[in-house]
Amino acid sequence: MTLASAPERPDGSQHRGSPSIAAERPKTLLFCPCGREAAPDEWRVDRDGTHRRLVCPDCGETLTVR
């Protein structure tokens, strides 16, 4: 495995991201047009025969059908 350094900014400093934001958010998020953002296991799952729908529990919008 090769380690890469953080990208350098024009002023010469390096950006490593915000640890406070990274600590608060999971890496995998789903976003709804209503503004909700949450991990995949925090969405409602509706089954329709052989299909599964991920549904926003706040507004009822269907995010995906699988």
N, CA and C atoms as a LAMMPS dump frame, in Angstrom:
ITEM: TIMESTEP
0
ITEM: NUMBER OF ATOMS
198
ITEM: BOX BOUNDS ff ff ff
-5.0000000000000000e+02 5.0000000000000000e+02
-5.0000000000000000e+02 5.0000000000000000e+02
-5.0000000000000000e+02 5.0000000000000000e+02
ITEM: ATOMS id mol type element x y z
1 1 1 N 0.844 -1.169 0
2 1 2 C 0 0 0
3 1 3 C 0.891 1.233 0
4 2 1 N 0.482 2.241 -0.741
5 2 2 C 1.22 3.487 -0.819
6 2 3 C 0.434 4.577 -0.123
7 3 1 N 1.088 5.326 0.723
8 3 2 C 0.438 6.444 1.4
9 3 3 C 0.672 7.705 0.593
10 4 1 N -0.369 8.491 0.433
11 4 2 C -0.26 9.756 -0.297
12 4 3 C -0.469 10.893 0.681
13 5 1 N 0.257 11.957 0.482
14 5 2 C 0.083 13.12 1.347
15 5 3 C -1.16 13.889 0.919
16 6 1 N -1.642 14.731 1.802
17 6 2 C -2.811 15.555 1.509
18 6 3 C -2.476 16.522 0.387
19 7 1 N -3.452 16.872 -0.464
20 7 2 C -3.181 17.797 -1.558
21 7 3 C -2.721 19.157 -1.034
22 8 1 N -1.833 19.755 -1.775
23 8 2 C -1.293 21.042 -1.369
24 8 3 C -2.143 22.158 -1.95
25 9 1 N -2.397 23.184 -1.164
26 9 2 C -3.156 24.345 -1.608
27 9 3 C -2.227 25.338 -2.278
28 10 1 N -2.784 26.301 -3.021
29 10 2 C -1.933 27.306 -3.672
30 10 3 C -1.049 28.083 -2.694
31 11 1 N -1.497 28.246 -1.442
32 11 2 C -0.689 28.993 -0.469
33 11 3 C 0.371 28.115 0.191
34 12 1 N 0.462 26.828 -0.222
35 12 2 C 1.477 25.937 0.31
36 12 3 C 1.011 25.094 1.484
37 13 1 N -0.159 25.414 2.061
38 13 2 C -0.66 24.616 3.184
39 13 3 C -1.319 23.351 2.646
40 14 1 N -1.546 22.391 3.516
41 14 2 C -2.194 21.155 3.114
42 14 3 C -3.563 21.056 3.76
43 15 1 N -4.537 20.596 2.975
44 15 2 C -5.906 20.419 3.473
45 15 3 C -6.084 18.971 3.889
46 16 1 N -6.469 18.737 5.101
47 16 2 C -6.677 17.378 5.593
48 16 3 C -8.14 17.126 5.945
49 17 1 N -9.018 18.035 5.652
50 17 2 C -10.43 17.849 5.968
51 17 3 C -10.736 18.286 7.39
52 18 1 N -11.987 18.384 7.682
53 18 2 C -12.418 18.813 9.004
54 18 3 C -12.705 17.597 9.872
55 19 1 N -11.924 17.359 10.908
56 19 2 C -12.18 16.187 11.74
57 19 3 C -13.528 16.248 12.439
58 20 1 N -14.012 17.452 12.748
59 20 2 C -15.301 17.535 13.432
60 20 3 C -16.433 17.111 12.514
61 21 1 N -16.385 17.481 11.244
62 21 2 C -17.427 17.075 10.3
63 21 3 C -17.308 15.581 10.022
64 22 1 N -16.099 15.097 9.8
65 22 2 C -15.891 13.679 9.504
66 22 3 C -16.346 12.812 10.67
67 23 1 N -16.181 13.26 11.883
68 23 2 C -16.57 12.474 13.05
69 23 3 C -18.089 12.421 13.204
70 24 1 N -18.797 13.429 12.708
71 24 2 C -20.241 13.501 12.872
72 24 3 C -21.002 12.737 11.798
73 25 1 N -20.464 12.633 10.587
74 25 2 C -21.157 12.022 9.469
75 25 3 C -20.613 10.635 9.163
76 26 1 N -21.495 9.668 8.901
77 26 2 C -20.991 8.391 8.408
78 26 3 C -20.491 8.566 6.976
79 27 1 N -19.651 7.658 6.505
80 27 2 C -19.094 7.789 5.162
81 27 3 C -20.142 7.567 4.077
82 28 1 N -21.143 6.743 4.336
83 28 2 C -22.186 6.493 3.347
84 28 3 C -23.443 7.229 3.777
85 29 1 N -23.881 8.151 2.933
86 29 2 C -25.087 8.92 3.221
87 29 3 C -26.015 8.898 2.023
88 30 1 N -27.291 8.914 2.287
89 30 2 C -28.295 9.102 1.253
90 30 3 C -28.927 10.466 1.479
91 31 1 N -29.272 11.12 0.381
92 31 2 C -29.835 12.466 0.452
93 31 3 C -31.217 12.477 -0.19
94 32 1 N -32.144 13.138 0.459
95 32 2 C -33.503 13.294 -0.051
96 32 3 C -33.706 14.751 -0.468
97 33 1 N -34.529 14.997 -1.485
98 33 2 C -34.806 16.384 -1.877
99 33 3 C -35.382 17.24 -0.739
100 34 1 N -35.995 16.61 0.268
101 34 2 C -36.571 17.38 1.375
102 34 3 C -35.494 17.905 2.328
103 35 1 N -34.242 17.434 2.143
104 35 2 C -33.161 17.913 2.988
105 35 3 C -32.634 16.886 3.969
106 36 1 N -33.31 15.766 4.102
107 36 2 C -32.838 14.719 5.017
108 36 3 C -31.579 14.072 4.453
109 37 1 N -30.605 13.849 5.308
110 37 2 C -29.429 13.073 4.942
111 37 3 C -29.145 12.113 6.086
112 38 1 N -29.007 10.827 5.755
113 38 2 C -28.838 9.814 6.788
114 38 3 C -28.198 8.57 6.187
115 39 1 N -27.677 7.735 7.067
116 39 2 C -27.089 6.462 6.66
117 39 3 C -28.184 5.572 6.064
118 40 1 N -27.806 4.631 5.199
119 40 2 C -28.812 3.782 4.538
120 40 3 C -29.734 3.027 5.493
121 41 1 N -29.268 2.639 6.659
122 41 2 C -30.118 1.881 7.582
123 41 3 C -31.117 2.757 8.336
124 42 1 N -31.096 4.056 8.104
125 42 2 C -32.025 4.965 8.773
126 42 3 C -33.193 5.381 7.88
127 43 1 N -33.383 4.676 6.744
128 43 2 C -34.476 4.952 5.827
129 43 3 C -35.488 3.823 5.909
130 44 1 N -36.725 4.125 5.595
131 44 2 C -37.773 3.106 5.608
132 44 3 C -37.63 2.214 4.373
133 45 1 N -37.82 0.913 4.551
134 45 2 C -37.773 -0.042 3.442
135 45 3 C -39.177 -0.593 3.229
136 46 1 N -39.725 -0.367 2.035
137 46 2 C -41.033 -0.919 1.672
138 46 3 C -40.807 -2.015 0.642
139 47 1 N -41.404 -3.168 0.866
140 47 2 C -41.275 -4.284 -0.077
141 47 3 C -42.533 -4.359 -0.93
142 48 1 N -42.321 -4.522 -2.236
143 48 2 C -43.423 -4.603 -3.19
144 48 3 C -43.151 -5.811 -4.085
145 49 1 N -43.583 -6.986 -3.666
146 49 2 C -43.289 -8.202 -4.424
147 49 3 C -41.798 -8.5 -4.375
148 50 1 N -41.137 -8.425 -5.519
149 50 2 C -39.701 -8.705 -5.583
150 50 3 C -38.856 -7.439 -5.458
151 51 1 N -39.482 -6.291 -5.353
152 51 2 C -38.754 -5.015 -5.292
153 51 3 C -38.707 -4.464 -3.865
154 52 1 N -37.617 -3.768 -3.566
155 52 2 C -37.482 -3.041 -2.298
156 52 3 C -37.363 -1.564 -2.625
157 53 1 N -38.092 -0.749 -1.899
158 53 2 C -38.004 0.699 -2.082
159 53 3 C -37.437 1.314 -0.819
160 54 1 N -36.445 2.186 -0.97
161 54 2 C -35.969 2.994 0.15
162 54 3 C -36.776 4.282 0.123
163 55 1 N -37.435 4.573 1.232
164 55 2 C -38.366 5.692 1.308
165 55 3 C -37.948 6.616 2.442
166 56 1 N -38.038 7.913 2.198
167 56 2 C -37.73 8.901 3.225
168 56 3 C -38.821 8.86 4.3
169 57 1 N -38.454 8.663 5.56
170 57 2 C -39.461 8.634 6.617
171 57 3 C -40.047 10.013 6.919
172 58 1 N -39.386 11.076 6.454
173 58 2 C -39.89 12.429 6.714
174 58 3 C -40.962 12.856 5.717
175 59 1 N -40.679 12.649 4.401
176 59 2 C -41.607 13.16 3.388
177 59 3 C -42.257 12.081 2.549
178 60 1 N -41.794 10.827 2.623
179 60 2 C -42.383 9.744 1.863
180 60 3 C -41.841 9.591 0.449
181 61 1 N -40.845 10.394 0.076
182 61 2 C -40.222 10.321 -1.256
183 61 3 C -39.485 9 -1.417
184 62 1 N -39.652 8.322 -2.571
185 62 2 C -38.915 7.094 -2.861
186 62 3 C -37.552 7.473 -3.415
187 63 1 N -36.492 6.974 -2.758
188 63 2 C -35.131 7.282 -3.195
189 63 3 C -34.621 6.311 -4.236
190 64 1 N -34.913 5.029 -4.047
191 64 2 C -34.465 4.015 -4.993
192 64 3 C -35.366 2.804 -4.921
193 65 1 N -35.442 2.079 -6.05
194 65 2 C -36.183 0.824 -6.12
195 65 3 C -35.208 -0.229 -6.612
196 66 1 N -35.121 -1.324 -5.882
197 66 2 C -34.188 -2.403 -6.267
198 66 3 C -34.918 -3.719 -6.305
